[in-house]
Amino acid sequence: MGSTFNSLVGLIILVLDIWAIINVFKSSADTGIKILWVLLILLLPVLGLIIWAIAGPRGDVRL
């Protein structure tokens, strides 16, 4: 059961990281900043995702 739970958690983190990377690419930030955010998310999947959620660039949000 532990292996199944770990696999599920890993899959959820992977999906959230992909979603965050897509949102970084949709943002209006400069290309260099986008590359830095993507590298942070890829190198530190959990911590990078948390940092991105707090301080990262957002996608094109229209009010």
Residue pairs with C-beta under 8 A, 6 or more apart in sequence:
13 45
13 46
13 49
14 45
16 49
17 41
17 42
17 45
17 48
17 49
20 41
20 48
20 49
20 52
20 53
20 56
21 38
21 41
21 42
23 56
23 57
23 58
23 59
24 34
24 37
24 38
24 41
24 52
24 56
24 57
25 34
25 38
26 59
26 60
27 34
27 56
27 57
27 58
27 59
27 60
28 57
28 60
29 37
29 57
33 57
34 57
37 52
37 56
37 57
40 48
40 51
40 52
41 48
41 49
41 52
42 48
44 51
